[in-house]
Amino acid sequence: MKISSRLKELSTFIDEEDKLIDIGCDHALLDIYLCDQYKNLNVIASDIHEGALKNAKNNINKFKMTNRISLRLGDGLSIVNKEEYDTILIAGMGFNTIKRILSNESKMVDVKKIVIQSNTDVVKLRKFVIKLGYKITRELLVKDNEIIYTIIEFKKGFEKYSYDEIYFGPRILENKDDLFYEYYSKKLLKYENLLLQIPKYEIKSKLHHKHLIRIIRKALTTKKVIDDKEN
């Protein structure tokens, strides 16, 4: 089956031995794709919307995955027992919703891996999940329909990060690609324009934007320096 670039990249973060719950499964296309790729994988696919689960059920029936994908209607982790999963996948939600879901401490005890693609506040997301006792093991930028998304994999453990690593992502900084330069070039332009519009008396906001501009410029010029040396 054919799925979007975003979903296909998300699938690479899942392993066959994972006990997976996909929270906010929508039409379950990713779950069907994963079960097709991994013959021993079983998935719990949940959503808070009845309409989404109805469409998911139709797709699961169509691709004959009823014995591999268990559908659950409900909010976050409230519809599963903690022994049923050790891997959480959340994609396409905002930070506040993700934070609320992962704040269910009793349901997070045995979770070894979390894969997230948040639509908002990726920096806040990194900070929050790290505080839960996880480290960032893998990250990826993916472009889909002209939008660049960030996918992050967290696993149980501890790792100390600098401000820049929290902002850009430690694994992303290790492997800057063309999407990195495209994404942060646009962000730099945005912050430069915003800085011009901030009133003089909003000193904290001005200093914050100046700091972001400075670290983004530094990250972007790294490639130019390397390219110049190679040429």
Secondary structure as GFF3:
##gff-version 3
##sequence-region A 1 231
A	DSSP	alpha_helix	5	11	.	.	.	ID=ss1
A	DSSP	beta_strand	20	23	.	.	.	ID=ss2
A	DSSP	alpha_helix	29	37	.	.	.	ID=ss3
A	DSSP	beta_strand	43	47	.	.	.	ID=ss4
A	DSSP	alpha_helix	50	62	.	.	.	ID=ss5
A	DSSP	beta_strand	69	73	.	.	.	ID=ss6
A	DSSP	three_ten_helix	76	79	.	.	.	ID=ss7
A	DSSP	three_ten_helix	82	84	.	.	.	ID=ss8
A	DSSP	beta_strand	87	93	.	.	.	ID=ss9
A	DSSP	alpha_helix	95	102	.	.	.	ID=ss10
A	DSSP	three_ten_helix	105	107	.	.	.	ID=ss11
A	DSSP	beta_strand	113	118	.	.	.	ID=ss12
A	DSSP	alpha_helix	122	131	.	.	.	ID=ss13
A	DSSP	beta_strand	134	144	.	.	.	ID=ss14
A	DSSP	beta_strand	147	156	.	.	.	ID=ss15
A	DSSP	alpha_helix	163	168	.	.	.	ID=ss16
A	DSSP	alpha_helix	170	174	.	.	.	ID=ss17
A	DSSP	alpha_helix	178	197	.	.	.	ID=ss18
A	DSSP	alpha_helix	203	230	.	.	.	ID=ss19
###
